[in-house]
Structures are given as C-alpha cells and as structure tokens.
Amino acid sequence: MKKSIILLCLIFFALFTVNAKAKKTTENFYQFKAKSLEEKEISMKEYKGKVVLIVNTASKCGFTPQYEGLEALYKKFKDKGLVILGFPCNQFGGQEPGDAAEISSFCSLKYGVSFPMFSKIEVNGNNAHPLYKFLKTQLPGTLGNEIKWNFTKFLLDRNGKPIQRYASTTKPENITEDIEKLLAE
C-alpha cells in the first residue's frame, strides 16, 4: 500500500512538473499589454532588450519609501538598459486608494518618480492582471504563488525571462548586484 501511494505521488509530481514546464514555454513577457497612468495601452514589446524590474506599488504603505530607492536604481542604470515598471495595487490594506491622477501626482511630487507607471491593477485572485498571473507562475513565492504585499519585485533579463522574485522587505539597493549582472550579459 505504501509503495502504491509513493508511486501515485511520483506520477502526480511528474505530471505537474511537465504541465508547469509546458506552460512556461507557451507564454512570454512580450505578449502582455498594460495601460499607463495616462490610459495609453503599452505593449511589453516596447521593453525588448531591456532588463526589467516590475513592482506592485502603493502610496500609503510602510514600504512606500522604496519609491526613492527604485528611482535611484532607475536613474543609475536606465542608460545601461534598465527599466522599472510600477503597477499600483489596492489589494493590500487599501493602501492605494487614489485614482490615476492622484497616483501620478504623489509619485512625481513626493519621490520624483520618472520610471513608467501603469494604471492600478489587481495582482492576486480571479481579476489579477495577466502579466502578474504569468510572473507568479514563472517565479512562485516561498509560500505559494500569491503576492504577499505591496512592493514585491520581479527581475527579468534582456530576453524577457523572469529571473528573480524579491519580497516586499527587499530594499531596491539590495538588488543592485543582480541588476548589474544582467546588464553585463
């Protein structure tokens, strides 16, 4: 009986692994689109050849000061091929209640954000933006795929391949080395 259960578990694991790999090869970052804060539809194809850091953001979060570190990374590396994409999200404690104009004003006035910011989206659940569904499938978190909080970060290489996922607690300056490695490739 024990051998049968172990065998069934191994078969299930093998099937799950094959399905996960198959899904990974059918989707890519460049197939997605998102609306900017100005409601302009942007294709991720615009970022081909760039190292991309994707962040779900919020204006009233304990991690909001990370905007400063993100902007510093962007200024330091944008001419070398880094782009940071900010995606406001109100799913965690209602910490991004503003509309597009309020978000834009807050980001530029308080933190001088100059990297691309997108319209507010959901990152978890049935209404999660397709880009975030893709990212979470490619780089699951420690305790599952769901985004745990604001300022979770995903780093993609110049080919649009998701390379690393960082928790909200990871400060932007602590991923500088990873960014430099990808920019050097």
Protein Blocks (a to p, Z undefined) as FASTA:
>chain_A
ZZmmmmmmmmmmmmmmmmmmmmmmmpcfklpccddfkopacdfklmgoiacddddddfkb
fklmmmmmmmmmmmmmmmnopacdddddfkggplambcfklmmmmmmmmnopabdcdddd
dfedjklcfklmmmmmmmccfkojbdfbghiacdddfkopafbdcdfklcfklmmmmmmm
mmmZZ
